[in-house]
Amino acid sequence: MAKIRITQIRSKNGRPERQKRTLEALGIRKLNHSVEHEATPQILGMVEKVRHLVKIENI
């Protein structure tokens, strides 16, 4: 499967708890932190919910 790199580019302060937990579930801890994941439907769905807070790159 394809891999993607997810980087948080906007703060999670003031966001709904659900979006904060989605970032945690993706493994993103702080601003400008990047993680790599397989591009599974589950991961892509999570990324879609916080798309305004993250940057996605194909690897």
Sequence and secondary structure as in RCSB ss.txt:
>XXXX:A:sequence
MAKIRITQIRSKNGRPERQKRTLEALGIRKLNHSVEHEATPQILGMVEKVRHLVKIENI
>XXXX:A:secstr
  EEEEEE S  TTS HHHHHHHHHHT  STT EEEEE  HHHHHHHHHTTTTEEEEE 
